[in-house]
Amino acid sequence: MKLFDTPRAPNPRRVRWVMAEKGVAYDRVEVNPFASDVPTAYLALHPFGRVPTLVHDGFVLYETGAITRYIDRAFPGPALQPREPRQLARMDQIIGIVDSYAYWPLVRQVFAQRVFRQRAGQPFDEAEIARGLAAAPRVLTALEPLVGDGAPTLADLHLGAMMAYFVLAPEAAAQLREHPRLAAWWAVHSARPSFAATDPGLPASAA
């Protein structure tokens, strides 16, 4: 089984985290989806040139949610999708919130500008950071009553891969502390061995 991904993007980390929880072995093939010359061979697997893409015994699958659900269904190990309809619906709801409302402010605005660009010695936009920090509390408040306190599900791993980047910004970590249930959830899941095993690392500070 091969996973085509890029190390530091949150979506591929979601897949790697699910694989770690399930104990699934795979080979990684790095792809830069931001390159101007994404290989033709990769575009044959993923016509939009994004990551991740999974290839398993000739079965090609892209889109993060489809991949994580497939891995959970196709391999032994702890189940990451509840069977009870309302719990399953809650899992889907959290994933939907993360994908629709959380990614842009938490990752693209706060993390990318405040953390990634600064560490890489690249210019950053304080106004963009401010817009992300202004939008983030609405997302955190919505998630606060929804996160679970039991065994991890796909929702926890989808949200966790994004939260891992968000809280690297000091202002973001302060915002999380204002949501005690969500902060407690994060303390539990960020301590999982599978979380440490999928840490992609970040550029060293340019300072």
MDTraj code that builds the backbone (N, CA, C; nanometers):
import mdtraj as md
import numpy as np

residues = "MET LYS LEU PHE ASP THR PRO ARG ALA PRO ASN PRO ARG ARG VAL ARG TRP VAL MET ALA GLU LYS GLY VAL ALA TYR ASP ARG VAL GLU VAL ASN PRO PHE ALA SER ASP VAL PRO THR ALA TYR LEU ALA LEU HIS PRO PHE GLY ARG VAL PRO THR LEU VAL HIS ASP GLY PHE VAL LEU TYR GLU THR GLY ALA ILE THR ARG TYR ILE ASP ARG ALA PHE PRO GLY PRO ALA LEU GLN PRO ARG GLU PRO ARG GLN LEU ALA ARG MET ASP GLN ILE ILE GLY ILE VAL ASP SER TYR ALA TYR TRP PRO LEU VAL ARG GLN VAL PHE ALA GLN ARG VAL PHE ARG GLN ARG ALA GLY GLN PRO PHE ASP GLU ALA GLU ILE ALA ARG GLY LEU ALA ALA ALA PRO ARG VAL LEU THR ALA LEU GLU PRO LEU VAL GLY ASP GLY ALA PRO THR LEU ALA ASP LEU HIS LEU GLY ALA MET MET ALA TYR PHE VAL LEU ALA PRO GLU ALA ALA ALA GLN LEU ARG GLU HIS PRO ARG LEU ALA ALA TRP TRP ALA VAL HIS SER ALA ARG PRO SER PHE ALA ALA THR ASP PRO GLY LEU PRO ALA SER ALA ALA".split()
xyz = np.array([
    [0.0847, -0.1180, 0.0000],
    [0.0000, 0.0000, 0.0000],
    [0.0887, 0.1234, 0.0000],
    [0.0521, 0.2216, -0.0836],
    [0.1271, 0.3455, -0.0932],
    [0.0377, 0.4635, -0.0576],
    [0.0964, 0.5572, 0.0151],
    [0.0288, 0.6826, 0.0464],
    [0.1105, 0.7953, -0.0155],
    [0.0492, 0.8674, -0.1077],
    [0.1117, 0.9843, -0.1684],
    [0.0709, 1.1049, -0.0842],
    [0.1701, 1.1749, -0.0291],
    [0.1373, 1.2865, 0.0578],
    [0.2511, 1.3873, 0.0600],
    [0.2304, 1.4908, 0.1373],
    [0.3353, 1.5884, 0.1656],
    [0.3437, 1.5985, 0.3168],
    [0.4631, 1.6084, 0.3744],
    [0.4788, 1.5845, 0.5179],
    [0.3990, 1.6755, 0.6092],
    [0.3916, 1.8051, 0.5791],
    [0.3438, 1.8996, 0.6792],
    [0.1989, 1.9425, 0.6623],
    [0.1298, 1.8945, 0.5615],
    [-0.0103, 1.9324, 0.5429],
    [-0.0988, 1.8536, 0.6401],
    [-0.2046, 1.9162, 0.6929],
    [-0.2880, 1.8463, 0.7908],
    [-0.3671, 1.7294, 0.7343],
    [-0.4133, 1.7380, 0.6093],
    [-0.4930, 1.6271, 0.5558],
    [-0.4142, 1.4971, 0.5464],
    [-0.2941, 1.4960, 0.4908],
    [-0.2173, 1.3710, 0.4926],
    [-0.1887, 1.3214, 0.6338],
    [-0.1663, 1.4158, 0.7270],
    [-0.1410, 1.3700, 0.8635],
    [-0.2631, 1.2992, 0.9203],
    [-0.3817, 1.3440, 0.8852],
    [-0.5022, 1.2738, 0.9300],
    [-0.4977, 1.1281, 0.8880],
    [-0.4598, 1.1053, 0.7627],
    [-0.4527, 0.9677, 0.7127],
    [-0.3444, 0.8892, 0.7854],
    [-0.2257, 0.9488, 0.8009],
    [-0.1179, 0.8779, 0.8703],
    [-0.1560, 0.8473, 1.0145],
    [-0.2302, 0.9382, 1.0773],
    [-0.2722, 0.9174, 1.2164],
    [-0.3703, 0.8011, 1.2250],
    [-0.4634, 0.7945, 1.1318],
    [-0.5561, 0.6815, 1.1287],
    [-0.4804, 0.5505, 1.1082],
    [-0.3842, 0.5505, 1.0172],
    [-0.3060, 0.4292, 0.9943],
    [-0.2278, 0.3878, 1.1186],
    [-0.1761, 0.4868, 1.1910],
    [-0.1035, 0.4556, 1.3135],
    [-0.1961, 0.3938, 1.4174],
    [-0.3170, 0.4489, 1.4311],
    [-0.4130, 0.3929, 1.5264],
    [-0.4546, 0.2509, 1.4880],
    [-0.4636, 0.2258, 1.3577],
    [-0.5061, 0.0936, 1.3100],
    [-0.3898, -0.0056, 1.3005],
    [-0.2662, 0.0440, 1.3071],
    [-0.1506, -0.0437, 1.2935],
    [-0.1277, -0.0906, 1.1515],
    [-0.1568, -0.0049, 1.0547],
    [-0.1467, -0.0401, 0.9132],
    [-0.0095, 0.0024, 0.8596],
    [0.0572, -0.0879, 0.7892],
    [0.1861, -0.0577, 0.7283],
    [0.1656, -0.0047, 0.5865],
    [0.2509, 0.0884, 0.5470],
    [0.2384, 0.1484, 0.4137],
    [0.3702, 0.2132, 0.3759],
    [0.3846, 0.2421, 0.2485],
    [0.4991, 0.3172, 0.1980],
    [0.4538, 0.4581, 0.1634],
    [0.5357, 0.5555, 0.1986],
    [0.5041, 0.6947, 0.1675],
    [0.5769, 0.7393, 0.0421],
    [0.5052, 0.8127, -0.0423],
    [0.5644, 0.8740, -0.1615],
    [0.5338, 1.0230, -0.1524],
    [0.6384, 1.1050, -0.1416],
    [0.6165, 1.2477, -0.1236],
    [0.5825, 1.3156, -0.2560],
    [0.4810, 1.3989, -0.2530],
    [0.4370, 1.4766, -0.3689],
    [0.4210, 1.6216, -0.3235],
    [0.4671, 1.7156, -0.4038],
    [0.4474, 1.8566, -0.3735],
    [0.3292, 1.9077, -0.4551],
    [0.2116, 1.9228, -0.3926],
    [0.0932, 1.9643, -0.4693],
    [0.0994, 2.1110, -0.5117],
    [0.1951, 2.1846, -0.4575],
    [0.2068, 2.3269, -0.4905],
    [0.3067, 2.3518, -0.6031],
    [0.3703, 2.2464, -0.6500],
    [0.4676, 2.2620, -0.7580],
    [0.3972, 2.2964, -0.8887],
    [0.4683, 2.3666, -0.9737],
    [0.4115, 2.4022, -1.1044],
    [0.4138, 2.2854, -1.2008],
    [0.4895, 2.1820, -1.1656],
    [0.5034, 2.0665, -1.2551],
    [0.4740, 1.9365, -1.1805],
    [0.3537, 1.9260, -1.1236],
    [0.3134, 1.8007, -1.0593],
    [0.3246, 1.6886, -1.1622],
    [0.3926, 1.5793, -1.1289],
    [0.4168, 1.4736, -1.2282],
    [0.2892, 1.4222, -1.2940],
    [0.2985, 1.3976, -1.4231],
    [0.1843, 1.3458, -1.4977],
    [0.1356, 1.2138, -1.4404],
    [0.2300, 1.1317, -1.3947],
    [0.1927, 1.0023, -1.3376],
    [0.1063, 1.0201, -1.2134],
    [0.1343, 1.1260, -1.1353],
    [0.0514, 1.1492, -1.0171],
    [-0.0856, 1.2038, -1.0560],
    [-0.0890, 1.2904, -1.1561],
    [-0.2173, 1.3447, -1.2012],
    [-0.3080, 1.2347, -1.2572],
    [-0.2478, 1.1263, -1.3014],
    [-0.3283, 1.0134, -1.3473],
    [-0.3995, 0.9455, -1.2299],
    [-0.3426, 0.9592, -1.1087],
    [-0.4057, 0.9043, -0.9888],
    [-0.5046, 1.0032, -0.9281],
    [-0.4645, 1.1304, -0.9273],
    [-0.5457, 1.2354, -0.8658],
    [-0.5540, 1.3513, -0.9657],
    [-0.6628, 1.3620, -1.0403],
    [-0.6695, 1.4613, -1.1482],
    [-0.6592, 1.6057, -1.1010],
    [-0.6801, 1.6290, -0.9697],
    [-0.6706, 1.7652, -0.9173],
    [-0.5330, 1.7943, -0.8586],
    [-0.4474, 1.6935, -0.8526],
    [-0.3102, 1.7122, -0.8097],
    [-0.2903, 1.7419, -0.6628],
    [-0.3905, 1.7154, -0.5802],
    [-0.3789, 1.7423, -0.4368],
    [-0.3306, 1.6163, -0.3645],
    [-0.3155, 1.6284, -0.2338],
    [-0.2794, 1.5138, -0.1503],
    [-0.3763, 1.5086, -0.0320],
    [-0.3955, 1.3863, 0.0203],
    [-0.3301, 1.2592, -0.0084],
    [-0.4046, 1.1768, -0.1139],
    [-0.3324, 1.0741, -0.1614],
    [-0.3912, 0.9695, -0.2459],
    [-0.3414, 0.8351, -0.1939],
    [-0.4313, 0.7382, -0.1889],
    [-0.3976, 0.6035, -0.1430],
    [-0.4069, 0.5073, -0.2603],
    [-0.3087, 0.4171, -0.2720],
    [-0.3143, 0.3091, -0.3698],
    [-0.2966, 0.1780, -0.2942],
    [-0.3988, 0.0937, -0.2972],
    [-0.3976, -0.0320, -0.2228],
    [-0.4357, -0.1460, -0.3158],
    [-0.3387, -0.2282, -0.3496],
    [-0.3638, -0.3420, -0.4396],
    [-0.4350, -0.2982, -0.5675],
    [-0.3892, -0.1866, -0.6248],
    [-0.4466, -0.1377, -0.7493],
    [-0.5694, -0.0511, -0.7334],
    [-0.6210, -0.0406, -0.6117],
    [-0.7377, 0.0437, -0.5839],
    [-0.6888, 0.1841, -0.5513],
    [-0.7290, 0.2817, -0.6305],
    [-0.6840, 0.4201, -0.6141],
    [-0.7947, 0.5024, -0.5496],
    [-0.7586, 0.5752, -0.4453],
    [-0.8585, 0.6522, -0.3714],
    [-0.7987, 0.7859, -0.3298],
    [-0.8683, 0.8946, -0.3609],
    [-0.8280, 1.0251, -0.3086],
    [-0.9475, 1.0899, -0.2397],
    [-0.9216, 1.1982, -0.1707],
    [-1.0087, 1.2698, -0.0769],
    [-0.9906, 1.2097, 0.0625],
    [-0.9497, 1.2961, 0.1552],
    [-0.9088, 1.2522, 0.2886],
    [-1.0171, 1.1723, 0.3601],
    [-1.1406, 1.2235, 0.3618],
    [-1.2473, 1.1534, 0.4322],
    [-1.2751, 1.0154, 0.3764],
    [-1.2682, 1.0023, 0.2455],
    [-1.2895, 0.8717, 0.1834],
    [-1.1780, 0.7750, 0.2227],
    [-1.0545, 0.8265, 0.2266],
    [-0.9407, 0.7408, 0.2598],
    [-0.9488, 0.6940, 0.4050],
    [-0.9758, 0.7860, 0.4975],
    [-0.9776, 0.7455, 0.6377],
    [-1.0913, 0.6481, 0.6665],
    [-1.2055, 0.6687, 0.6052],
    [-1.3159, 0.5742, 0.6266],
    [-1.2828, 0.4384, 0.5653],
    [-1.2181, 0.4377, 0.4509],
    [-1.1792, 0.3106, 0.3880],
    [-1.0815, 0.2344, 0.4765],
    [-0.9805, 0.3034, 0.5281],
    [-0.8817, 0.2366, 0.6125],
    [-0.9486, 0.1751, 0.7347],
    [-1.0403, 0.2498, 0.7946],
    [-1.1074, 0.1976, 0.9131],
    [-1.1921, 0.0752, 0.8805],
    [-1.2543, 0.0756, 0.7626],
    [-1.3411, -0.0369, 0.7252],
    [-1.2624, -0.1573, 0.6739],
    [-1.1497, -0.1320, 0.6106],
    [-1.0806, -0.2387, 0.5383],
    [-0.9778, -0.3143, 0.6219],
    [-0.9379, -0.2599, 0.7375],
    [-0.8295, -0.3203, 0.8134],
    [-0.8724, -0.3488, 0.9562],
    [-0.8142, -0.4521, 1.0171],
    [-0.8429, -0.4801, 1.1579],
    [-0.7829, -0.3721, 1.2464],
    [-0.8120, -0.3838, 1.3741],
    [-0.7658, -0.2828, 1.4675],
    [-0.8843, -0.2137, 1.5303],
    [-0.8597, -0.1193, 1.6189],
    [-0.9714, -0.0517, 1.6873],
    [-1.0615, 0.0219, 1.5890],
    [-1.1924, 0.0068, 1.6067],
    [-1.2885, 0.0755, 1.5205],
    [-1.2863, 0.2245, 1.5499],
    [-1.2802, 0.3045, 1.4442],
    [-1.2733, 0.4493, 1.4581],
    [-1.4021, 0.5184, 1.4136],
    [-1.5055, 0.4385, 1.3847],
    [-1.6356, 0.4935, 1.3494],
    [-1.7417, 0.4285, 1.4379],
    [-1.8167, 0.5078, 1.5140],
    [-1.9197, 0.4498, 1.6012],
    [-2.0266, 0.3777, 1.5188],
    [-2.0924, 0.2833, 1.5831],
    [-2.2023, 0.2120, 1.5176],
    [-2.3373, 0.2765, 1.5476],
    [-2.3489, 0.3388, 1.6638],
    [-2.4758, 0.3988, 1.7031],
    [-2.5023, 0.5202, 1.6140],
    [-2.6226, 0.5299, 1.5552],
    [-2.6484, 0.6331, 1.4543],
    [-2.6205, 0.7756, 1.4994],
    [-2.6577, 0.8112, 1.6221],
    [-2.6366, 0.9494, 1.6640],
    [-2.4885, 0.9787, 1.6884],
    [-2.4181, 0.8826, 1.7420],
    [-2.2741, 0.9015, 1.7606],
    [-2.2031, 0.9136, 1.6254],
    [-2.2466, 0.8329, 1.5299],
    [-2.1881, 0.8405, 1.3962],
    [-2.2208, 0.9746, 1.3312],
    [-2.3424, 1.0216, 1.3497],
    [-2.3804, 1.1522, 1.2966],
    [-2.2979, 1.2636, 1.3612],
    [-2.2700, 1.2525, 1.4903],
    [-2.1885, 1.3529, 1.5580],
    [-2.0468, 1.3521, 1.5016],
    [-1.9930, 1.2343, 1.4764],
    [-1.8613, 1.2246, 1.4142],
    [-1.8603, 1.2962, 1.2797],
    [-1.9602, 1.2682, 1.1978],
    [-1.9688, 1.3323, 1.0659],
    [-1.9853, 1.4835, 1.0795],
    [-2.0609, 1.5265, 1.1801],
    [-2.0810, 1.6697, 1.2003],
    [-1.9488, 1.7394, 1.2334],
    [-1.8715, 1.6824, 1.3236],
    [-1.7435, 1.7430, 1.3609],
    [-1.6506, 1.7505, 1.2412],
    [-1.6429, 1.6423, 1.1639],
    [-1.5589, 1.6426, 1.0442],
    [-1.6050, 1.7512, 0.9478],
    [-1.7370, 1.7673, 0.9336],
    [-1.7899, 1.8704, 0.8461],
    [-1.7539, 2.0106, 0.8937],
    [-1.7626, 2.0343, 1.0245],
    [-1.7252, 2.1645, 1.0794],
    [-1.5776, 2.1925, 1.0546],
    [-1.4962, 2.0919, 1.0793],
    [-1.3519, 2.1077, 1.0604],
    [-1.3203, 2.1441, 0.9149],
    [-1.3788, 2.0700, 0.8223],
    [-1.3474, 2.0920, 0.6813],
    [-1.4059, 2.2233, 0.6283],
    [-1.5251, 2.2588, 0.6745],
    [-1.5947, 2.3743, 0.6177],
    [-1.5599, 2.5063, 0.6840],
    [-1.5347, 2.5041, 0.8154],
    [-1.5227, 2.6293, 0.8896],
    [-1.3906, 2.6482, 0.9638],
    [-1.3195, 2.5407, 0.9927],
    [-1.2007, 2.5521, 1.0778],
    [-1.0713, 2.5659, 0.9994],
    [-1.0611, 2.5024, 0.8848],
    [-0.9320, 2.4959, 0.8164],
    [-0.8768, 2.6342, 0.7829],
    [-0.9607, 2.7209, 0.7269],
    [-0.9072, 2.8488, 0.6808],
    [-0.8557, 2.9344, 0.7966],
    [-0.9363, 2.9640, 0.9001],
    [-0.8824, 3.0495, 1.0064],
    [-0.7732, 2.9825, 1.0897],
    [-0.7904, 2.8563, 1.1247],
    [-0.6963, 2.7923, 1.2158],
    [-0.5624, 2.7609, 1.1493],
    [-0.5677, 2.7138, 1.0247],
    [-0.4445, 2.6700, 0.9585],
    [-0.3927, 2.7730, 0.8597],
    [-0.4746, 2.8115, 0.7640],
    [-0.4258, 2.8988, 0.6572],
    [-0.3954, 3.0406, 0.7063],
    [-0.4736, 3.0876, 0.8040],
    [-0.4512, 3.2241, 0.8506],
    [-0.3595, 3.2291, 0.9729],
    [-0.3922, 3.1561, 1.0785],
    [-0.3144, 3.1663, 1.2014],
    [-0.1835, 3.0875, 1.1924],
    [-0.1928, 2.9572, 1.1691],
    [-0.0699, 2.8763, 1.1683],
    [0.0244, 2.9154, 1.0548],
    [-0.0271, 2.9202, 0.9332],
    [0.0607, 2.9442, 0.8188],
    [0.1327, 3.0779, 0.8303],
    [0.0624, 3.1799, 0.8791],
    [0.1225, 3.3125, 0.8870],
    [0.2062, 3.3296, 1.0139],
    [0.1492, 3.2957, 1.1294],
    [0.2180, 3.3205, 1.2558],
    [0.3335, 3.2238, 1.2807],
    [0.3172, 3.0980, 1.2421],
    [0.4157, 2.9964, 1.2786],
    [0.5014, 2.9548, 1.1591],
    [0.4383, 2.8994, 1.0572],
    [0.5164, 2.8400, 0.9485],
    [0.6013, 2.9441, 0.8761],
    [0.5403, 3.0543, 0.8365],
    [0.6150, 3.1550, 0.7606],
    [0.7261, 3.2176, 0.8444],
    [0.6992, 3.2420, 0.9701],
    [0.8030, 3.3009, 1.0537],
    [0.9201, 3.2050, 1.0702],
    [0.8922, 3.0782, 1.0966],
    [1.0012, 2.9825, 1.1150],
    [1.0814, 2.9626, 0.9871],
    [1.0136, 2.9744, 0.8740],
    [1.0820, 2.9573, 0.7462],
    [1.1504, 3.0858, 0.6998],
    [1.1394, 3.1927, 0.7788],
    [1.2001, 3.3185, 0.7410],
    [1.1313, 3.3873, 0.6250],
    [1.0017, 3.3616, 0.6094],
    [0.9244, 3.4212, 0.5010],
    [0.8404, 3.5372, 0.5540],
    [0.8031, 3.6324, 0.4690],
    [0.7165, 3.7413, 0.5145],
    [0.5801, 3.6883, 0.5571],
    [0.5205, 3.7544, 0.6558],
    [0.3895, 3.7127, 0.7050],
    [0.3012, 3.8351, 0.7190],
    [0.1714, 3.8099, 0.7278],
    [0.0716, 3.9165, 0.7229],
    [-0.0014, 3.9241, 0.8567],
    [0.0286, 4.0277, 0.9356],
    [-0.0350, 4.0414, 1.0664],
    [-0.1864, 4.0595, 1.0539],
    [-0.2312, 4.1266, 0.9480],
    [-0.3751, 4.1458, 0.9296],
    [-0.4442, 4.0128, 0.9052],
    [-0.3794, 3.9252, 0.8314],
    [-0.4377, 3.7931, 0.8055],
    [-0.4434, 3.7113, 0.9344],
    [-0.3382, 3.7212, 1.0149],
    [-0.3377, 3.6528, 1.1444],
    [-0.4530, 3.7042, 1.2308],
    [-0.4720, 3.8345, 1.2332],
    [-0.5793, 3.8935, 1.3133],
    [-0.7161, 3.8460, 1.2676],
    [-0.7333, 3.8344, 1.1357],
    [-0.8623, 3.7848, 1.0851],
    [-0.8843, 3.6402, 1.1285],
    [-0.7803, 3.5585, 1.1254],
    [-0.7940, 3.4201, 1.1689],
    [-0.8252, 3.4093, 1.3167],
    [-0.7559, 3.4892, 1.3981],
    [-0.7806, 3.4867, 1.5422],
    [-0.9194, 3.5387, 1.5762],
    [-0.9714, 3.6292, 1.4960],
    [-1.1070, 3.6799, 1.5186],
    [-1.2125, 3.5756, 1.4838],
    [-1.1839, 3.4942, 1.3831],
    [-1.2805, 3.3924, 1.3399],
    [-1.2723, 3.2645, 1.4228],
    [-1.1565, 3.2361, 1.4816],
    [-1.1356, 3.1083, 1.5495],
    [-1.2288, 3.0845, 1.6678],
    [-1.2583, 3.1834, 1.7534],
    [-1.3437, 3.1540, 1.8696],
    [-1.4807, 3.0974, 1.8333],
    [-1.5359, 3.1407, 1.7224],
    [-1.6657, 3.0870, 1.6805],
    [-1.6547, 2.9381, 1.6511],
    [-1.5433, 2.8997, 1.5885],
    [-1.5206, 2.7582, 1.5584],
    [-1.4996, 2.6794, 1.6874],
    [-1.4151, 2.7316, 1.7770],
    [-1.3860, 2.6613, 1.9018],
    [-1.5112, 2.6483, 1.9877],
    [-1.5929, 2.7524, 1.9914],
    [-1.7167, 2.7489, 2.0700],
    [-1.8139, 2.6453, 2.0148],
    [-1.8194, 2.6334, 1.8829],
    [-1.9079, 2.5338, 1.8216],
    [-1.8613, 2.3919, 1.8526],
    [-1.7300, 2.3709, 1.8555],
    [-1.6762, 2.2371, 1.8789],
    [-1.6778, 2.1986, 2.0266],
    [-1.6746, 2.2978, 2.1149],
    [-1.6624, 2.2729, 2.2593],
    [-1.7611, 2.1680, 2.3111],
    [-1.8909, 2.1774, 2.2837],
    [-1.9830, 2.0775, 2.3397],
    [-1.9896, 1.9479, 2.2594],
    [-1.9244, 1.9421, 2.1438],
    [-1.9405, 1.8274, 2.0540],
    [-1.8335, 1.7207, 2.0697],
    [-1.7125, 1.7604, 2.1111],
    [-1.6044, 1.6620, 2.1170],
    [-1.6342, 1.5562, 2.2215],
    [-1.5890, 1.4348, 2.1932],
    [-1.6146, 1.3233, 2.2820],
    [-1.5065, 1.3079, 2.3872],
    [-1.5323, 1.2214, 2.4838],
    [-1.4351, 1.1957, 2.5894],
    [-1.4041, 1.0473, 2.6017],
    [-1.4329, 0.9720, 2.4954],
    [-1.4062, 0.8291, 2.4977],
    [-1.2947, 0.7909, 2.4027],
    [-1.3038, 0.6688, 2.3504],
    [-1.2031, 0.6208, 2.2550],
    [-1.2056, 0.7094, 2.1302],
    [-1.0912, 0.7254, 2.0639],
    [-1.0867, 0.8167, 1.9489],
    [-1.1704, 0.7674, 1.8319],
    [-1.2258, 0.8626, 1.7603],
    [-1.2958, 0.8345, 1.6359],
    [-1.2258, 0.9124, 1.5243],
    [-1.2739, 0.8946, 1.4029],
    [-1.2181, 0.9708, 1.2916],
    [-1.2329, 1.1203, 1.3160],
    [-1.3380, 1.1613, 1.3848],
    [-1.3571, 1.3038, 1.4132],
    [-1.2420, 1.3579, 1.4959],
    [-1.1986, 1.2837, 1.5968],
    [-1.0893, 1.3294, 1.6823],
    [-0.9599, 1.3448, 1.6034],
    [-0.9350, 1.2532, 1.5127],
    [-0.8107, 1.2577, 1.4368],
    [-0.8159, 1.3652, 1.3291],
    [-0.9321, 1.3851, 1.2695],
    [-0.9461, 1.4923, 1.1707],
    [-0.9270, 1.6280, 1.2372],
    [-0.9927, 1.6494, 1.3498],
    [-0.9777, 1.7755, 1.4204],
    [-0.8386, 1.7887, 1.4810],
    [-0.7870, 1.6804, 1.5349],
    [-0.6576, 1.6860, 1.6018],
    [-0.5431, 1.7247, 1.5102],
    [-0.5463, 1.6769, 1.3871],
    [-0.4393, 1.7109, 1.2932],
    [-0.4371, 1.8599, 1.2644],
    [-0.5515, 1.9249, 1.2727],
    [-0.5597, 2.0690, 1.2516],
    [-0.5258, 2.1450, 1.3795],
    [-0.5742, 2.0964, 1.4929],
    [-0.5474, 2.1625, 1.6196],
    [-0.3978, 2.1633, 1.6504],
    [-0.3279, 2.0586, 1.6073],
    [-0.1847, 2.0496, 1.6331],
    [-0.1096, 2.1697, 1.5774],
    [-0.1534, 2.2186, 1.4631],
    [-0.0892, 2.3349, 1.4033],
    [-0.1389, 2.4644, 1.4672],
    [-0.2669, 2.4748, 1.4893],
    [-0.3266, 2.5970, 1.5417],
    [-0.2625, 2.6380, 1.6733],
    [-0.2474, 2.5436, 1.7665],
    [-0.2024, 2.5792, 1.9015],
    [-0.0539, 2.6117, 1.9074],
    [0.0191, 2.5965, 1.7977],
    [0.1593, 2.6384, 1.7966],
    [0.1724, 2.7901, 1.8010],
    [0.0679, 2.8602, 1.7633],
    [0.0669, 3.0062, 1.7752],
    [0.0283, 3.0421, 1.9188],
    [0.1072, 3.1225, 1.9886],
    [0.0763, 3.1532, 2.1294],
    [-0.0639, 3.2093, 2.1494],
    [-0.1092, 3.2972, 2.0602],
    [-0.2429, 3.3541, 2.0750],
    [-0.3501, 3.2468, 2.0608],
    [-0.3239, 3.1493, 1.9746],
    [-0.4194, 3.0408, 1.9533],
    [-0.4257, 2.9500, 2.0751],
    [-0.3095, 2.9192, 2.1325],
    [-0.3083, 2.8366, 2.2535],
    [-0.3868, 2.9046, 2.3656],
    [-0.3762, 3.0374, 2.3745],
    [-0.4522, 3.1110, 2.4759],
    [-0.6017, 3.1000, 2.4496],
    [-0.6418, 3.1056, 2.3240],
    [-0.7838, 3.0909, 2.2912],
    [-0.8347, 2.9521, 2.3297],
    [-0.7548, 2.8500, 2.3042],
    [-0.7985, 2.7146, 2.3376],
    [-0.8213, 2.7015, 2.4881],
    [-0.7367, 2.7635, 2.5692],
    [-0.7518, 2.7537, 2.7147],
    [-0.8823, 2.8142, 2.7636],
    [-0.9434, 2.8986, 2.6830],
    [-1.0719, 2.9571, 2.7199],
    [-1.1888, 2.8614, 2.6955],
    [-1.1591, 2.7438, 2.6394],
    [-1.2613, 2.6422, 2.6115],
    [-1.2200, 2.5140, 2.6843],
    [-1.2529, 2.5020, 2.8122],
    [-1.1965, 2.3952, 2.8964],
    [-1.2262, 2.2537, 2.8488],
    [-1.3456, 2.2308, 2.7976],
    [-1.3758, 2.0950, 2.7512],
    [-1.2913, 2.0606, 2.6288],
    [-1.2788, 2.1538, 2.5365],
    [-1.1984, 2.1318, 2.4180],
    [-1.0505, 2.1204, 2.4548],
    [-1.0050, 2.2008, 2.5497],
    [-0.8662, 2.1929, 2.5947],
    [-0.8372, 2.0574, 2.6590],
    [-0.9318, 2.0067, 2.7385],
    [-0.9135, 1.8751, 2.8000],
    [-0.9110, 1.7659, 2.6941],
    [-0.9988, 1.7775, 2.5948],
    [-0.9984, 1.6829, 2.4822],
    [-0.8625, 1.6827, 2.4135],
    [-0.8086, 1.8018, 2.3886],
    [-0.6818, 1.8120, 2.3184],
    [-0.5675, 1.7542, 2.4026],
    [-0.5694, 1.7755, 2.5332],
    [-0.4648, 1.7208, 2.6195],
    [-0.4602, 1.5688, 2.6103],
    [-0.5758, 1.5060, 2.6007],
    [-0.5816, 1.3593, 2.5912],
    [-0.5288, 1.3109, 2.4568],
    [-0.5768, 1.3683, 2.3483],
    [-0.5433, 1.3146, 2.2164],
    [-0.4030, 1.3540, 2.1701],
    [-0.3541, 1.4674, 2.2160],
    [-0.2170, 1.5042, 2.1791],
    [-0.1137, 1.4232, 2.2555],
    [-0.1580, 1.3491, 2.3573],
    [-0.0670, 1.2625, 2.4326],
    [-0.0640, 1.1201, 2.3785],
    [-0.1435, 1.0908, 2.2775],
    [-0.1470, 0.9548, 2.2235],
    [-0.0158, 0.9241, 2.1513],
    [0.0373, 0.8023, 2.1662],
    [0.1601, 0.7660, 2.0937],
    [0.1471, 0.7826, 1.9429],
    [0.0275, 0.7589, 1.8893],
    [0.0062, 0.7727, 1.7449],
    [0.0203, 0.9175, 1.7003],
    [-0.0078, 1.0121, 1.7899],
    [0.0084, 1.1536, 1.7568],
    [0.1563, 1.1866, 1.7421],
    [0.2364, 1.1432, 1.8384],
    [0.3814, 1.1672, 1.8311],
    [0.4427, 1.0985, 1.7106],
    [0.3934, 0.9789, 1.6788],
    [0.4508, 0.9016, 1.5682],
    [0.4258, 0.9655, 1.4313],
    [0.3266, 1.0525, 1.4226],
    [0.2933, 1.1137, 1.2941],
    [0.3320, 1.2604, 1.2883],
    [0.4116, 1.3066, 1.3851],
    [0.4553, 1.4470, 1.3874],
    [0.5494, 1.4721, 1.2694],
    [0.5130, 1.5621, 1.1776],
    [0.5977, 1.5832, 1.0596],
    [0.7138, 1.6764, 1.0842],
    [0.7158, 1.7445, 1.1987],
    [0.8181, 1.8450, 1.2219],
    [0.7894, 1.9707, 1.1426],
    [0.8589, 2.0779, 1.1777],
    [0.8418, 2.2064, 1.1119],
    [0.9784, 2.2670, 1.0840],
    [0.9826, 2.3667, 0.9959],
    [1.1113, 2.4318, 0.9742],
    [1.1656, 2.4917, 1.1034],
    [1.2973, 2.4838, 1.1205],
    [1.3585, 2.5474, 1.2374],
    [1.3438, 2.6982, 1.2252],
    [1.3433, 2.7638, 1.3397],
    [1.3306, 2.9090, 1.3391],
    [1.4441, 2.9729, 1.2622],
    [1.4087, 3.0749, 1.1855],
    [1.5112, 3.1457, 1.1088],
    [1.5801, 3.2511, 1.1945],
    [1.5337, 3.2698, 1.3182],
    [1.5905, 3.3730, 1.4045],
    [1.7323, 3.3365, 1.4474],
])
top = md.Topology()
chain = top.add_chain()
for i, resn in enumerate(residues, 1):
    res = top.add_residue(resn, chain, resSeq=i)
    for name in ("N", "CA", "C"):
        top.add_atom(name, md.element.get_by_symbol(name[0]), res)
traj = md.Trajectory(xyz[None], top)
